[in-house]
Amino acid sequence: DVQIGKYGYVALLGQDNKFFTHPDAALIGEEIPVEGLKGFVEGNTSGQYRYTYNGLQRTAILTTLEDLGWKILAVVDEREIQEESNAMLRTILFIASVLLVLAAYPGRRFFGLSSPHLGATSASSTETI
Protein backbone atom coordinates (compact mmCIF):
# COMPACT_ATOMS: atom_id res chain seq x y z
CA ASP A 1 0.00 0.00 0.00
CA VAL A 2 1.21 3.46 -0.88
CA GLN A 3 0.03 6.24 1.41
CA ILE A 4 0.02 9.95 0.59
CA GLY A 5 0.22 12.01 3.77
CA LYS A 6 -2.02 10.90 6.63
CA TYR A 7 -5.21 10.13 4.73
CA GLY A 8 -4.35 9.78 1.04
CA TYR A 9 -3.56 6.67 -0.95
CA VAL A 10 -2.72 5.32 -4.39
CA ALA A 11 -4.75 2.60 -6.09
CA LEU A 12 -4.27 0.68 -9.31
CA LEU A 13 -7.20 -0.16 -11.60
CA GLY A 14 -7.32 -2.64 -14.48
CA GLN A 15 -8.71 -2.07 -17.98
CA ASP A 16 -12.16 -2.93 -16.61
CA ASN A 17 -11.79 -0.10 -14.03
CA LYS A 18 -11.83 -2.54 -11.12
CA PHE A 19 -9.29 -2.21 -8.34
CA PHE A 20 -6.09 -4.28 -8.52
CA THR A 21 -4.86 -2.59 -5.35
CA HIS A 22 -6.59 -0.47 -2.72
CA PRO A 23 -5.95 0.19 1.00
CA ASP A 24 -9.39 -1.27 1.72
CA ALA A 25 -8.94 -4.96 0.79
CA ALA A 26 -12.73 -5.34 0.41
CA LEU A 27 -12.58 -3.12 -2.70
CA ILE A 28 -10.00 -5.23 -4.57
CA GLY A 29 -11.72 -6.64 -7.64
CA GLU A 30 -14.60 -4.18 -7.23
CA GLU A 31 -15.59 -1.06 -9.14
CA ILE A 32 -15.18 2.43 -7.71
CA PRO A 33 -18.01 2.93 -5.18
CA VAL A 34 -18.34 6.70 -5.77
CA GLU A 35 -20.48 7.29 -8.89
CA GLY A 36 -19.01 10.68 -9.87
CA LEU A 37 -15.45 9.43 -9.48
CA LYS A 38 -16.32 6.21 -11.28
CA GLY A 39 -17.65 8.20 -14.27
CA PHE A 40 -14.55 10.39 -14.30
CA VAL A 41 -12.19 7.39 -14.31
CA GLU A 42 -14.20 5.57 -16.99
CA GLY A 43 -14.30 8.64 -19.26
CA ASN A 44 -10.71 9.87 -18.90
CA THR A 45 -7.14 8.70 -19.15
CA SER A 46 -5.73 11.48 -16.97
CA GLY A 47 -6.82 14.49 -15.00
CA GLN A 48 -7.98 15.70 -11.64
CA TYR A 49 -11.40 15.29 -10.02
CA ARG A 50 -12.81 16.75 -6.79
CA TYR A 51 -15.51 14.89 -4.91
CA THR A 52 -17.02 14.25 -1.48
CA TYR A 53 -16.94 10.82 0.13
CA ASN A 54 -18.20 10.09 3.66
CA GLY A 55 -18.51 13.84 4.22
CA LEU A 56 -14.87 14.55 3.33
CA GLN A 57 -13.70 16.63 0.39
CA ARG A 58 -11.14 14.73 -1.70
CA THR A 59 -9.13 15.23 -4.85
CA ALA A 60 -8.33 12.33 -7.15
CA ILE A 61 -5.49 12.49 -9.66
CA LEU A 62 -5.65 10.01 -12.52
CA THR A 63 -3.03 8.81 -14.97
CA THR A 64 -2.96 5.82 -17.30
CA LEU A 65 -0.20 3.36 -18.14
CA GLU A 66 -0.94 3.38 -21.87
CA ASP A 67 0.88 0.12 -22.73
CA LEU A 68 -1.14 -1.87 -20.19
CA GLY A 69 -4.34 0.16 -20.05
CA TRP A 70 -4.07 0.26 -16.27
CA LYS A 71 -4.95 3.41 -14.37
CA ILE A 72 -3.22 4.85 -11.35
CA LEU A 73 -5.50 6.79 -9.04
CA ALA A 74 -4.01 8.96 -6.29
CA VAL A 75 -6.50 10.27 -3.74
CA VAL A 76 -5.72 13.06 -1.27
CA ASP A 77 -7.85 14.55 1.47
CA GLU A 78 -8.57 18.27 0.98
CA ARG A 79 -8.22 19.01 4.72
CA GLU A 80 -4.66 17.74 4.61
CA ILE A 81 -3.86 19.99 1.66
CA GLN A 82 -5.44 22.91 3.52
CA GLU A 83 -3.47 22.15 6.71
CA GLU A 84 -0.20 22.10 4.76
CA SER A 85 -1.10 25.31 2.92
CA ASN A 86 -1.95 27.09 6.17
CA ALA A 87 1.32 25.98 7.78
CA MET A 88 3.30 27.26 4.79
CA LEU A 89 1.38 30.55 4.81
CA ARG A 90 2.13 31.10 8.51
CA THR A 91 5.83 30.44 7.89
CA ILE A 92 5.93 32.83 4.94
CA LEU A 93 4.18 35.57 6.92
CA PHE A 94 6.59 35.14 9.83
CA ILE A 95 9.65 35.34 7.57
CA ALA A 96 8.21 38.36 5.72
CA SER A 97 7.61 40.14 9.05
CA VAL A 98 11.16 39.51 10.22
CA LEU A 99 12.57 40.71 6.89
CA LEU A 100 10.41 43.82 7.03
CA VAL A 101 11.72 44.69 10.49
CA LEU A 102 15.31 44.02 9.42
CA ALA A 103 14.89 46.08 6.25
CA ALA A 104 13.34 48.97 8.17
CA TYR A 105 16.31 49.37 10.54
CA PRO A 106 18.93 50.29 7.90
CA GLY A 107 16.35 52.47 6.20
CA ARG A 108 15.79 54.45 9.39
CA ARG A 109 19.53 54.96 9.79
CA PHE A 110 19.99 55.92 6.12
CA PHE A 111 17.30 58.58 6.24
CA GLY A 112 18.40 59.80 9.64
CA LEU A 113 15.18 58.80 11.30
CA SER A 114 17.00 57.25 14.22
CA SER A 115 18.65 60.52 15.21
CA PRO A 116 18.21 61.29 18.88
CA HIS A 117 17.35 64.85 17.89
CA LEU A 118 14.49 63.80 15.65
CA GLY A 119 11.35 65.56 16.64
CA ALA A 120 13.05 67.49 19.43
CA THR A 121 12.64 71.20 19.40
CA SER A 122 15.33 73.45 20.51
CA ALA A 123 14.62 76.82 21.88
CA SER A 124 17.30 79.28 22.44
CA SER A 125 16.63 82.63 23.79
CA THR A 126 18.95 85.40 24.50
CA GLU A 127 17.85 88.02 26.83
CA THR A 128 19.56 91.30 26.79
CA ILE A 129 19.18 93.55 29.71
C-alpha positions, 0 to 999 in steps of 0.5 A: 500500500502506498500512502500519501500524507495521513489520509491519502492513498494510491490505487491501481485499476485494471482495464475494466476499471476494477481495483487491482490494489486499494488500502481497503482490501474489500474493494479489490476486484470491485468497481469504484463505489463513488459514482461521480469518481467512477464516471470520471475514471471511466471517461478519462485517461488522466486528469484531476477530479474533486468529490465528497466521500463520507462527508470529506472533500477529496481530490483524485489524480488520474493517470494511465499506463498506456501500454497496459491500459491500467490506471493509477489513481491517487486520492488526497484529502482536501483538509490535509492539503489545507493544513499544509497550505496554512502551515506554509502561509504562517511560515511565509508571513513570519519570515516576511515580518522579520525581513520587514523589520530588518529592512526597516532598521537600515532604512531608518539609519539611512534617512536619519530617522533614528537621530536622537534629535528627531522631533526634538525642538530646541529653543534658544533665547537670549535676553539682553538687559 
